[in-house]
Amino acid sequence: MNEITVYTTTTCPFCVMTKNFLSENNIPFKEINVEHSPEMMKYVVSQTGQMGVPQTEVNGSWVIGFDPERIKEELK
C-alpha cells in the first residue's frame, strides 16, 4: 500500500491541483496544512531544503511542486 502525504497551505492553487489529481485517480493521501502546523513545515524544510508547497511525500521519496508524472513514477 502506498503512503502519500501532501503538505499544503490554505491559499496554494498548486496544492489544490495536486489533491485533485490524487482524488481523480483514486489515490488515497493524507493532507497536512503547514500553516496550521509550523513544526511540520520545519520537518519538510529539513527533508527537502524547500520552503514552497505543495510537497508530496510518496513512500519516503519527495515530489516538489505540482508534478503528476513524478508522483505516478514514485507509485510504480
FENHUZI-V367793 format. One record per residue. RES is the residue in one letter. SS is DSSP state (a for helix, b for strand, c for the rest). PHI is phi in degrees with one decimal (none if undefined). OMEGA is omega as a letter, one per 20 degrees, with the letter a starting at -180 (* if undefined). Layout:
res=RES ss=SS phi=PHI omega=OMEGA
res=RES ss=SS phi=PHI omega=OMEGA
This chain:
res=M ss=c phi=none omega=a
res=N ss=c phi=-78.5 omega=r
res=E ss=c phi=-115.7 omega=a
res=I ss=b phi=-127.3 omega=r
res=T ss=b phi=-126.3 omega=r
res=V ss=b phi=-106.0 omega=r
res=Y ss=b phi=-95.6 omega=a
res=T ss=b phi=-133.8 omega=r
res=T ss=c phi=-127.4 omega=a
res=T ss=c phi=-65.1 omega=a
res=T ss=c phi=-103.3 omega=a
res=C ss=c phi=-91.2 omega=a
res=P ss=a phi=-65.8 omega=r
res=F ss=a phi=-72.0 omega=r
res=C ss=a phi=-64.8 omega=r
res=V ss=a phi=-61.8 omega=a
res=M ss=a phi=-63.4 omega=r
res=T ss=a phi=-64.1 omega=a
res=K ss=a phi=-64.5 omega=r
res=N ss=a phi=-63.4 omega=r
res=F ss=a phi=-58.1 omega=a
res=L ss=a phi=-63.3 omega=a
res=S ss=a phi=-63.2 omega=a
res=E ss=a phi=-64.3 omega=a
res=N ss=c phi=-100.1 omega=r
res=N ss=c phi=53.0 omega=r
res=I ss=c phi=-103.0 omega=a
res=P ss=c phi=-69.5 omega=r
res=F ss=c phi=-150.3 omega=r
res=K ss=b phi=-108.8 omega=r
res=E ss=b phi=-111.4 omega=r
res=I ss=b phi=-124.5 omega=r
res=N ss=b phi=-85.2 omega=a
res=V ss=c phi=-72.3 omega=r
res=E ss=c phi=-67.8 omega=a
res=H ss=c phi=-90.5 omega=r
res=S ss=c phi=-137.0 omega=a
res=P ss=a phi=-56.2 omega=r
res=E ss=a phi=-65.8 omega=r
res=M ss=a phi=-73.0 omega=r
res=M ss=a phi=-63.7 omega=r
res=K ss=a phi=-60.6 omega=r
res=Y ss=a phi=-61.1 omega=a
res=V ss=a phi=-60.7 omega=a
res=V ss=a phi=-63.3 omega=r
res=S ss=a phi=-66.9 omega=a
res=Q ss=a phi=-82.1 omega=a
res=T ss=a phi=-117.1 omega=a
res=G ss=c phi=74.9 omega=a
res=Q ss=c phi=-112.0 omega=r
res=M ss=c phi=-91.2 omega=a
res=G ss=c phi=-75.0 omega=r
res=V ss=c phi=-127.2 omega=i
res=P ss=c phi=-77.1 omega=r
res=Q ss=b phi=-127.6 omega=a
res=T ss=b phi=-121.8 omega=r
res=E ss=b phi=-95.5 omega=a
res=V ss=b phi=-117.9 omega=r
res=N ss=c phi=50.0 omega=r
res=G ss=c phi=90.5 omega=r
res=S ss=b phi=-101.1 omega=a
res=W ss=b phi=-108.2 omega=r
res=V ss=b phi=-116.4 omega=a
res=I ss=b phi=-102.0 omega=a
res=G ss=c phi=81.2 omega=r
res=F ss=c phi=-85.9 omega=a
res=D ss=c phi=-144.7 omega=a
res=P ss=a phi=-58.0 omega=a
res=E ss=a phi=-63.8 omega=a
res=R ss=a phi=-68.4 omega=r
res=I ss=a phi=-61.1 omega=r
res=K ss=a phi=-60.5 omega=r
res=E ss=a phi=-59.4 omega=a
res=E ss=a phi=-67.3 omega=a
res=L ss=a phi=-83.7 omega=a
res=K ss=c phi=-70.4 omega=*
